[in-house]
Amino acid sequence: MNLRACLFALAALPLLAWGDKGHRAIVTLSLTTLPPEVRAWYRGEEGFLRDHASDPDHWRNDRKEPPRHYLDAEPYGGPGHVPQDVAQAQAMLGGRFYRNGVVPWVIQDRWRDLVATFKEGDRPTG
């Protein structure tokens, strides 16, 4: 870690509770420490990234968010029986589907979104 980053980290100690200011500060510092070839991809998007750095903190207030972070495989008959297809999983569990976690299908969706974005050459816009 370079001296600038160490000094910044020490100055950020009062921000240990994070919040919006802490997340914005960390994003700002992180962008300056990226390798040049990676940093170039984010150039022009710094404001967007800072503005959205705290979004996950706000998502946790959404009661639909927790099931997006786990999967209870037992209702499917164990890990080896969890269907890859979301429609099959919904058919197996019916109304209990969402309560038992949906993380594999959230990952599939985000992966598809990411692949499509890269194929289109799309970049985030503020």
C-alpha angles and dihedrals in degrees: 000000000000124000093255091055092048092051091047091050091052092048089050094057092101086058094062089120084062106203120158095312094052094048092048091050093050093049090050092051093043093055091054093053098051119111110265095250091053094040089056090063090058096043110126092018098078093106092049091051093048092047092052100037092104097045094107090056089057093046092062088070088064107093089211091062103077096065088055088069104053146033128211101207096184097084087059092053096265136313095300092059102051106119118235090215114079093212091057091049091050091049091051096051104025111187091001093062100097095040090060094058133265105212097127092056093043088054090049091051094048091046091052090048091050094048091049091048093052092046091052092046086233120166128196116266127205 
